[in-house]
Amino acid sequence: MNGGYINPPFIKRQFRDPHGDWWDKQERRNFGEPVHEDHDLLGMFSPFEYTWTSTGKGLLQIGAFVVAFFGVCGVVAANYPDKPSYPREFPDGLERELGGASAVRKGWRCGPMKKSTQEELTTGKTRVNSRAEAPIVGQPPNQQIHMFPGMLCRAV
C-alpha cells in the first residue's frame, strides 16, 4: 500500500472476462476501480500475449505449411507444359528471316576454330567448304557439329 492506495494484482486486461458487465467495455474496467502502477503494460493496447498455442505446435504448423507449399510447387513444376506438343514448322525454317545460313541458332555453342581442327576437316577425302554448314565425319549422330567461317559450333 502506498498512502492508502491499493495496488491491484499484475493481470493483463486481455485475460479478464470479455462478456462481463464492465463500465469500460474496451479496457474491461469498472468506474472507480484502481489501476496497477504498470497499467501501460497491462491495458488492452499493450502487446498481446499469444496463449492459444505452444512454441512446438507453432513450429510444427510453420513446417507443415512450408512442406505443403513446396509440395504444390513440385507437383506444378512436374506437370507444367513447357512447350507445345509439337513445334511449329515454317517454309524453309524461316532461314532468311532468322539471319541466313551462317547465323548461329539458339541452342548452339560456338567458339573460334583451332588451326589443327580446320586442317583435320580439310585433309579428309572431301574438302569441307568453310562457308557452308558441314557435319564433321566420325561424330556420334546425336551430337551435331557445324562449321561456320572461322567458327566451330556444337549443338547444346
Secondary structure, DSSP 8 states (H G I E B T S, - for coil): -BTTB-------GGGS-TTS--SBTTTTB-TT----TTHHHHSTTS-----SS-HHHHHHHHHHHHHHHHHHHHHHHHH---S-SS----GGGGTTTTT-TTS--TTEEEEE--HHHHHHHHSSSS---TTS----TT--TTS-EEEETTEEEEE-
